[in-house]
Amino acid sequence: MKVALIGVTGRMGSRLLAELLARGHVVTGIAHTAAPIEATRSLSIEIADARDAGALAPVLVGHDAVISAARFVSSDADALIAATKQAHVPRLLVVGGAGSLEVAPGQALVDSPGFPQAYREEAQAGRAFLAVLRAEKTLDWTFLSPSADFAPGFRTGHFRLGTDALLVDAHGRSWISMEDFAVAFVDELERPQHHRARFTAGY
């Protein structure tokens, strides 16, 4: 596939890029400023503001899917949806956050006592982004949330999938490596199972 990857220079974007290229996809990496990445036969780099639909749409034309791995506090869901639709790209996949996952019926992780203040603004922005997606009725979107502990690690290819509830292992830990999250994400790109839906991955 030909994939547009927004946020290609970030921690998650760089791991998605590696997974996409390893599987033979052709990637257009989109960054807000000059990216310290060399173009190859399978990778081109474009500079564009993902919050400006008019500027972003021409960059997205001709792709099979758009992936957003940008931080939510610096994103605009409406602009991204509009640009994707203007460019006639059929799919939008978003790297989500764990904060909007439920830890009990009707209770999101971000609203739990003790949720780290340092992550609250990003988590709340992610929840608002997901709400905008859920109101979108024509674009085929997918939002993949990681588990609570989400950090660089190893690619094992072994994990579980869920829907709207936080996944917790037998020891009470909710976690997944960024590398395995990338596997789950590209699996969904290649074999779509979650149309206009959020799902989650964890151990």
Order of alpha helices (4+ residues) and beta strands (2+ residues): beta-alpha-beta-beta-alpha-beta-alpha-beta-beta-beta-alpha-beta-beta-beta-beta-alpha-beta
